[in-house]
């Protein structure tokens, strides 16, 4: 029997800020759908998510939601007003006795629920919003850039939660690895139309290019037909004109059809000014360390960065990645050791907070007053790679039209802010580029272009990112923050780092708890990573299992505590029954995870 869609849009038209976003849109989300929603920044992805959630009313058309369907929406900037702490907000939508769901999400997303909302960072607020959404367990999850501000461990935890969930998903994300792991279909929002591909995200780009190629061919044929009909209209015998008014009207119709076609938006005109060539040595750090308030950020280590290196810095949120960048660039002195810079360095930097932008200024003013971009006596020009350019022309390179150029920065979407900052950075000569979370909010196409630009850049790049795919494409070296303040350099990108690193201390702790599972090697034998006998996939799984086991044990403890209250079984028998079923599921999952861990450890030890 065919099941009704969870939510359906029919004939939807909507104009937003004077700009028509949708006209005659039809869309249905079915139970079990796992959908990536993709499109250019400003194309209306967030608005479409709010339409699906029922938070925006269309100008015309209908929205139908199946009876009993619960829909949860996580927006890019969640509203936490009215709650004292992040934990209060995360538990705000739950019935009494369901707090264990929030506790599990808090552990996986790694934030402090006691943090006051008033002092919480943007990343902490997003984690609380994710915890609330996951705890509510709706039938349809609408998630707008859920991985922004999450570290890689939290992204992988979120992936596992969503993979195990039975809910339908619609995901907006720039994180290719995240979309590849979860999406089984793609909705492509392009010039007000929504097209659907019932294949995974890996198939999207080839499909998109084939659609564009077909469009170009059809447009070319229409142009040739108009050209032929126009030639006939000019050269035709005047005596036949009256008899051929229908043909002339058809020509007018063809011209109207051509004029009405919506041109594809071009790609942003990203280009970097290479600046002068730096010396071969860019940064040499010897014995550098840093601590704040008695907490070790990183222990003494050495590092040499040469011209042309692309160095990615990875680690949990709060580990000290931005602090390390500041020490390496000379903005902050190390507690011990020395940092020596090579000759002729010219630095350009993108900070993760986008703090260089004043929300009250216009885009035009943000460029004209940008560092190194002022042209003396010319308020309408900016200095771009050593030459003056009209500010509006330069903004068009980054896909901002004249009307948008006069709008306040505060009205921009996250992706548009990122593009504006890239415009400022790319106007300056540089040979050392420092990018702190550059991928946040960028659409996939602009991200591709940024990758190409960085690939052609002859200077050196220091990069902080939680986007695994982007790191794999860009990095020639990965600096990983590890336990106890250790910073270890691995050749290559994220996947190379995962393949090379030994199993973490969590695995060692698990081995101590289960001594029979993996006997220690004889003292005379050389040390080796415990995963040496495993495939890449098995090594990755072995590294992830301790965290999974710890999470399951925490959830089992929370459920057991909930069920130990005798009144729950009397006052809320349905909740007690569901909690008991959940406890049994988690115990079975824990048994399976422990058995898998033992098998992989034994294989690694025998490898």
N, C-alpha and C positions, 0 to 999 in steps of 0.2 A: 504494500500500500504506500502510495506517495505521501510524504509528509509535507505539511504546509511550511512555507518559508518562515524563518524566525522573524524577519522584517522585510518589507517589500516597498519599494518606491516606484510610483507609476506616473509618468507624464510630468515630472518635477521640473519647474522653471524657477530660477532664483537669480536676482540681481543683487550684488553686494558692493556697497560703496560706489554705486553708479556703473559698476562693471558687470556685464552678464556672465555669470559663472556656469549655469546649467540651463538647457532649453530642451524640454521633452525627455528628461532623463528617466530611464527605466532600469531598475536594479533589484535583485533579490539575493538575500543571504540565507543559505540553506543550513539545516543542522549538520554539524561536522565539517563545515567549510573551514579551511585554513588558508587565508587569503593575504597576499601582500598587495597593499595599495600604493602605487607608485605614480609619480608625476612631478613636473617641475615645481620649484618653489613658487608659491603664489597661484598655482593652478586650481586650488580649492580643495585639497585633500582634507585639511582640518575641518572645513565647512561641511564636506560630505560626511565625515565621521559624526559631526553634530546633527546633521540631518537624520542619519541612521539611528542616532540615540534619541531623537525627538526633541532636541534642545533648540533647534532652529526650525522656524515655520517657513515653508516655501511660498513663493508668490502664487504658484498654481500647482496642481497635481495633488496626489494623495500618498500618504504614508500609512502602511498597515502593519501592525505588530501582532504576531500570533498570541492567542490567549495564554496567559501564564508564563510567557517568556520574560526572563529578567536580563536586562542589558546593562553592562557596565562600561563606562567611558573613562579612559585616562587621557587627559588633555596635556599639552606641552607645558602649560603653566597652571598647575592645580590650585584651586582656591581653598585655603585652610582657615579662613576667617571664622571666628567663633569657637575655636578649639585652643586649649591652653598648651598642650604638648603634641608632639608627633604621634605618640601612642594613643592619645585621646582621639585624634583624627582617624588613625588607622582602624580603631575599633568602633568608630562612630556609627557604622551601618550594620553592626552585628547584634543579634539577639543575645540575651544573657546566657552565659555558658559556652559561648563560641570563641572566647578569647584565645584558646589554644591555636586557632588558625592564624591569628595575628602573630603570636609568639613564633610560630614556624616561619612565617614570612620575614619577621624581624631578624631571625637568626640567619636566614639565607641571604637577605639583602644587606645585612650588617650595618644597622644604624641604631642609635640610642633612642628608644621610645620616650625617654624622659626629657629629651631636648625641647625647650620651649619653641613654639611655632614662631614667635617674634624674632628669635635669634638664629633660626635654622637657615642653612645655606640652600641654594636652589637644588643642589643634588640631594640633600637630606629630605627636602619637601617632596621631591619626585619619588624617592624610595618609600616614603610614608604613603604616597598616593598608590604606588604599586602594591604595597602590603595590604592596603584597604581593598583594592580591587580583587586581589587574589583571595583574600579572606572571605569576601562576599560570594565568591564562586558563582558568577552569573552564567547564564546559558550562552551569551554572546559577549566576548571581550573585544572592545574597540580600543586600540592602544596606539597613541600618537607619539612616536619617537620614545618608546619605553626604555631604550638603552642609553639615552643621553645621561651623562654624569654617573653612569654605573661603571665600576671597574670590571675587568675581564672575568674575575671569579663570580661576581654578581650576575653578569650577563649569562655565563654558563649555567649558573643555578636557575636563572629565570627560564632559559631554554629548556632545561630538564622539567621544570614545573609545567610549562605550557605544552611540552611534548606529551606529558602524562595526563594532561587535562582532557576531559571529554567535551569541553566547551568549544563552540565555534570561535574563530579568531579573525579579526581584520587588523592588520599591522601596517603602520606607516613607520619606516625606518630607513636610515642611510646605511645600516650595517649589513653588508652583503652576506657575511657568514651567518648572521642571525636569521635573515630571510631564507637562505638556502636550507638551514636546519629545520625550519618550521612551515614554510609556505608550500601548499600543494596547488595553488592557483594564483593568478595575478590579475588584479584590476588596474588598468592603465587609464589614468585620467589625463586627457590631452585635448586642449582647446574646447572644453565643455562637453566632450564625449567620454563615455566610459566604455572601454572594450575589455572583454574578459578572455583570458587564456587559461585553460584547465590543465596546466602543467606547472612544474616547479619554477622557482625564480631563475634558475640557471638558463632556462629556455627563453627568458623574456627579451633579452637584447637582440637576439637573432630575429625573433618574431616582430619586435618593434621596427627593426630595420627593413624587414620585408613589407610591412604595412606602409612605411614611408616610401619605399621604392615603388610600390603599386600606386601610391598617391602621385608621385612625380611623373610616372608614365601616363596616368590619366590626365594630369594637368597639361602635359606636353601635347597629348592628342587634342585636348580642348583648345589649346592655343593655336595649333595648326588649323583646326576647323574654323576658328574665328578669323584667322588670317585669310583663309580661302574665301569665306563668305564676305569678308570686308572687301577683298579684291573684286569679287563679282559685283558688289554694291556700287563700287566706284566706276567700273568699266562697263557695266551692263547698259544695253540700249534703253534710252529714256522712254521709248514707246512701250517697253515691256514693264516699266516700273509699276504701273498701276496694277497690272495682272500679278505682280510678285510682291505685293505688300505683305503677304503672309510670310514670305521668305525673309523680308526685312525685319518683320517683327520677331521672327525666330533668331535672327542675328542679334537683335537687341537683348533677347532672352539669354543667349549664350554669353554675351558680355556681362549681363547682370549676374549670371551664375559664376563667372570667373571672378568678378569683383567681390562676390559674397564669400568666396572660399577664404577660410581663416589660415593665414600663413603660419607655418611652424615657427615658434620662437627660436632664434638662433642660440648658439652656445655663448657663454660668457667669454669675453676676450681676454683670457688670462695670459699674462706673459710676465716674466721676471727680468728685471735689469740685472745683468750679471755683475755689474760693478767692476772694479779692477781685480785682477787675480791676486788672491792672498798667497802668502808663503805656503810651502808644502805642509809645515806643521801649523795646525790651527789651534789646538788646545793640548797642553800637557799638564796633567794633574798628578801630583805625587803625595801619597799619604793623606789625602783630604778626608776630613770627617766633619760631622755637624750634629749638635744636640740642642734641644730647646727644653727648658724647664726640667732638666734631669732625664728627658727622654732622648735616647739615641736615634737620630734620624738615619744616619748611615755611618758605619764604621770605616776606619782608614782603608783606602784603596787607591790604586794607581790607574790612570787612564790616559791613552794617547789617541787624539782624533786628528786625522790627516785631511788635507784638502780633498773634497769630493765624497767624504764619508756621509752616510745617512744613518744617524744613530737614533733608534727608538728607545724611549725610557718607559718601562712598564712596571706595574705593581698595584697593590690595593689603593683605594682612595685613602688619603691621609698618610700614606707611607712616606711622602717627602719628595715626590717626583719634581714638582715645581721648584722646591727648595734646591734640589740638585742642579736644575737648569740655571738658577740664579747664581749658584756658586761657580758653575762652569763658565758662565758669561761674565763674571766679575761684579755682578750686582750685589752679591753678598759674600762676605769673607768667610772662609772655612775656619773651624776651630783649630784644626791642626793641618799641617801640610801646606803645599803651595800650588797655585794655578798660574801657569805661564801661557800667554797668548802669542800666537805667531804674528808675523808682520802684515800690515795692510788690511786688517779686518774691518769690514763694514757690516754692521748688524741690523737686521730687520726682524721684528718680533710680533707675534700674534698671541695675546693672552687669552686664557680660557674663559674669563669672566666678561670679555668684550667691554672691559671697563674704560677703554679709550673713547667710547662714544657717549656723548651727552644726549640723552633722550629728548631734550628740548630744542636742539638745533635741527635744521633741515639737512638732508643728505648733501646738498650743494655746499652748505656752510661747513659740514663735517670734513669735506675734502679740501675746500679752499683754505681752511685753518689747520689742516693736518701737518704734522712735523715734516719739514723739508719740502712741502708742496706749495708754499705761498709764492706767488709771483708778484714782485713789488709793483704797486700801482695798478694792478689788474685784479679786480674782485671777481671777474668771471673766468679766470684762467687758473690752472693748476700746473705745477711742474711735474711732468711724467717722464721718468727715465732721462732726465737732463734737458727736456724740451718743454716749452709751454704748450698746453692744450686747453681748449674750451672745456669747462667743467661738465657741461651737459653732454658733449660728445664723449668724454671719458666715461661718464656714468652709463651711457648707452652701451659701451663695451661690456658692462657688467649687468646688462638687461634691465636698467632703470630708465623709464621714459621721462619726458620733461615734467609731467604732472607729478610723478613719484619723486622726482628730484627736489621738489619744493615741499614735500611732506616732512613732518617731523620724524626723527630717528625712532622715537618711541612708538610710532605706528607700524614699524617694520616687523615682519615675522622673523623667527630665529634664523632661517636660511638667508633672508635678505640682509640681516645684520652681518652675518658671516661674509657675504659677498662684498658688502661695503668695506669691511675691514681688510679683506683681501685686496680691494682696489687701492686702499691706502698703502698697504705693504708693498704691492707690486709696482707702485710708482717710484719707490726709493731704490737707488743703487745699493746692492748688497752682495756680499759673498759668504755671509753666515746667516742662515735663516733659522729662527727659533719659533716653532709652532706648538702651542699648548692647546691640545684638543681642537685641531682645525676641522675635523670632519663633522662636529656637532651641527645638526640642522641642515647641512648641505644636501641637495638632491643628488641622485645617483649620477646624473650626467655631469654636473659641475664637479663632483668628486672624481669622476674619470678624467676630466680635463685637468684638475689640479694634480692628479697623479702623473699625467703626461708632462705637465710643466716642470714638476719636480724631477722627473726623469731626465729632462733636457738641461736642467740647471747645473752649471759648472761649479757652483759653490758648494758649501757644506750645509747639511740640514741636521738640526737637533729637533726631535719630535716626541711629544707626549701624546699617546692615543690609547683608547680602549677598543679601537676597531681592528680586529685581528686580520681581516682581509687587507685593509689598507697598509698595515705594518708589513705584512708578507710581500706586498707589491713594492714597497718603498725601501725598507730598511736593509742596510748591509751589516749592521751590528745592533743587537738588542741588549740594553742594560736592564737587568731584572732586579727589583727590590725583593730580597728573600728574607727569611726569618732572622731575627736578631740584628737587623740593621745591615746585613750583608748586601752589597751590590755586586752582581756578577755579570761580566760581559760575555755574550754568546755571539758567534758569527751568524749572520743571517737575520731572518724575520721571526715572527711569532711562532710559526710552526717549527722552524729550526730550533728555537729556544726550548720549546716543549719536548722535542725529540732528544735534545742533548742533556736536559737537566736531570739530576738524580731525583728519586722519589723524595718528597718533602718530609718534614718532621712529623706531620700527622700520620704518615704511613709508619714511620719509626715507632711512634707511640703505640700504634695499633699492634705492631709486631711485639712490643714489650708486653702488651696485654694478652697476646696469644703466642707464647714462646714456642709452642710445639709446631706452629704453622710454618715458620721459616727459620731453621737453625742457622746460627751465625757461622760464617766461614771460619776455617781454621786460621789461627793468627799468621801462619807463614804464607797464606795465600794473598795475592795482591788485592787491594780494594777495587771494586768496580761498581757502577750503578746497578741497583737491584733489578732494573728492568732490561738488562742486556739481552736476555733470551726471548724477548717479546717483539711482536710486530709493533709498528707505530701506533695502530689503533689500540692494541692491548696496553701499551705503555700509557697512552692517554687515559684509558679506562682505569688502569691501576692507580694512577695519580688522583683520579676523581672519586674513587670508591671510599676512601676514608671520610671525605666530606659527606658523601651520601649516607654512610653508616651513622655518622654523628648526627646528621639531621633526623634520620629515622628514629634513632634512640631518643632524641629530644622530643619528637612528636609522640612517641610511645609513652614517655614519662608524663607529658601534658595530658594525654587522653586518659591514662591510668589515674592521674590525680583527679580529673573531672569525674570519672566513673566511681571513684572511691566515696563520693558524697552520696549517702543513701537517699537524701531528699530528691536528688535529680531523677531517680528511677520512679518516684511517686509523682512529682510535679511536672516532669517533662519526659514521659516515657519514650516519645518519638525521638527526641534528641539523644537520650541515653542509648536507644537502639542504633541510631546512626553512628554515634561515637564508638559503640562496641564493634560495629562492622568496620569502621575506620581503623580501630585498634588491631583487629584481626588481619586486615590488609597490610598494615605497616609491619606487623610482626612477621608475616610471610615474606614481605619484601626485604626485611632485615636479614632473615635466614638466607634468602637467595643471594643478597649482596655479600654477606660474610662468606658463603660458600664460594662465590665467584672470586672474592679477594684471596682466599686460601689457594684456589686453583692457579691464579695468576702469579701469586708469590712463589709457589712451588715451581712453576714453569720458569720464572725469572731466575730462581736460585739454581735451577738445573741447566740454565742457558749458558 
